[in-house]
């Protein structure tokens, strides 16, 4: 009787650990997929914002100020 109980206990442990491993693999695979999608979206946003900054910083030089009348160096 003790041997059969221990056998069922080991079978339960093996089945439970296998099921837990499969469940955690499926769960984290989905989670990693959503995080990778978010990373791609954020990288795209970063590139668009970087291009905007480059456009804003590459403006032509401002027109120089005119000298005051009557001013001598």
C-alpha positions in Angstrom: 0.0 0.0 0.0 2.8 2.4 0.8 4.5 1.7 -2.5 1.4 2.4 -4.6 0.8 5.6 -2.7 4.4 6.7 -3.3 4.0 5.7 -7.0 0.9 7.8 -7.4 2.7 10.7 -5.6 5.6 10.5 -8.0 3.3 10.3 -11.0 1.4 13.4 -9.7 4.7 15.3 -9.2 5.9 14.5 -12.7 2.6 15.4 -14.3 2.2 18.5 -12.3 5.7 19.8 -13.0 5.3 19.0 -16.7 2.0 20.8 -16.9 3.5 23.8 -15.0 6.4 24.0 -17.3 4.2 23.9 -20.4 1.9 26.5 -18.9 4.7 28.9 -18.0 6.3 28.5 -21.4 3.1 29.4 -23.2 2.4 32.3 -20.8 5.8 33.9 -21.1 6.0 33.3 -24.9 2.8 35.4 -25.3 4.1 38.1 -22.9 7.5 38.3 -24.7 5.7 38.6 -28.0 3.6 41.6 -26.8 6.7 43.3 -25.3 8.6 42.8 -28.6 5.7 44.4 -30.4 5.8 47.4 -28.0 9.6 47.7 -28.5 9.1 47.9 -32.3 6.5 50.5 -31.9 8.6 52.6 -29.6 11.6 52.3 -31.9 9.5 53.6 -34.8 8.3 56.5 -32.7 11.9 57.3 -31.6 13.1 57.3 -35.2 10.3 59.7 -36.3 11.0 62.1 -33.4 14.8 61.9 -34.2 14.0 62.9 -37.8 11.9 65.8 -36.6 14.8 67.0 -34.3 17.2 66.8 -37.2 14.8 68.8 -39.4 14.4 71.5 -36.7 18.2 71.8 -36.0 19.2 72.1 -39.7 17.5 75.4 -40.2 19.6 78.1 -42.1 21.6 80.6 -40.2 19.8 83.7 -38.9 20.2 87.0 -40.8 22.9 89.2 -39.2 21.8 92.3 -37.3 22.3 95.7 -38.9 24.7 98.1 -37.3 23.3 101.3 -35.6 23.7 104.5 -37.4 26.5 106.7 -36.1 28.3 103.9 -34.4 32.1 103.8 -35.1 34.5 101.1 -34.1 
